[in-house]
Amino acid sequence: MPPSYTGRVTLPTDSDHYYLALGEHRYRPTIHVQGAWSDREQHMAPVSGLLTHAIERHEPRDDLQLGRITFDILGMIPAEESTVRTRTLRPGRTIELIEATLSVGDRDVVRASAWRLSRQDTSAVAATEDPPLPSPEETTPWEGMRIWAGGYIASVEFRAADDARAGRGRAWLRSPYGLVDGEESTDLARYVGLVDTANGIGVRRPPTEWMFPNTDLTIHLHRAPRLPWVGMDGRVSWGATGLGVTSTVLHDSEGPVGYAHQVLTVRPQPGR
């Protein structure tokens, strides 16, 4: 089963942020970053937020906006001091592709690529086909995520609709913690810093019986999200050969904002 914190990893416990800025693009994770599958790793959710934060700070332009960001998880993300590198892969007047890479020691562990697209006034034709979620006020506090261990899950407040079942879940989440102590971050970065949680919302089988970590996360946006709430309308599909996909419609309190997809490697827990 996912282990709980044993004290084997030394992480700051008195911070009200997920990361401490150390300067020169170096960051120290706090206890709120601690992963769900292992107490020795960082949860991908705040890592996603940190990389989005770095992308937004890289050669910022008011005339462009983030439309898609993909994170590839290259291996376990140790709960240790991390460094972020950013670069422009494809410059352009109306479209840019930015890359950010998080490394621990001499090893790259997560790589993100993000499309920045031009801002246009399309308010006259703005629409979506995705139905709204029940509002946070219409849902109830939910303890279902406590099947997961780690400081990250403990840092998040959850509310859920009452129609959850295996493979299907609708939930709201928010966190009282800032993203980076020492650097100002946007609503977008903090929002993205909660999205990877989607893979734990509507699990098909308990993580005590089956492992199903995701190896990537892709987020597509049709408008910029606003905090404090992150809404998730998720569906989980498992195939017969060890593959799975978690697909989620993302919301804020004003309605749908986009989509998240995660590919899963599904396998029984050792000994089962």
C-alpha angles and dihedrals in degrees: 000000000000105000122236123230110292101177093252090120120058110221127160109261101184100065127107091209135071094231139023115221110231098179131252091062093300122134135187117213119226129211089274090069095056113128132245099225095046135010088221096065140065119250111245093231099072090036087059090051092049093051091047088050090053093047092052091051093050111098092324120211125190092207094062132065135193111261103164136011127182125193121199114197107216097187144316111335105224116219091242140106109307135201126209125206123190134190140164111251098180119017119197147154096248104008130043135175116211128188128203125184127193117206134183114204107326096332128094109224107171130023124192130191122190134190115217112200131191121269115243134171102252097148092120092064101030112135143134135203095212115108119235124257122240104270121258087255090056094053130069134236108275128209095180092105090063088088082082123077130212141074096275096061089044089056095060131080115218133200123177144188115248096240098078119139136164107301095010131075141156116198147153124219138181138170131215091210128096121232104234126014106219099024129071114239132193132241087251094058092045091047093051087048089071102039099087087067086080092088090065099046103078103020117181094211132012116272087233087070105029136029118218110163117169121237095200145016125207122187124191118189131196092182138009113270125231130214158260096053129049112197123203129192101182140182126188124203125187122193129209097254104055100279127119140172131207112201119188136182106217123218143177126197090281096054141271117353104175146296142291128202129188128184114216136207104216121201138145119263110261111274096025 
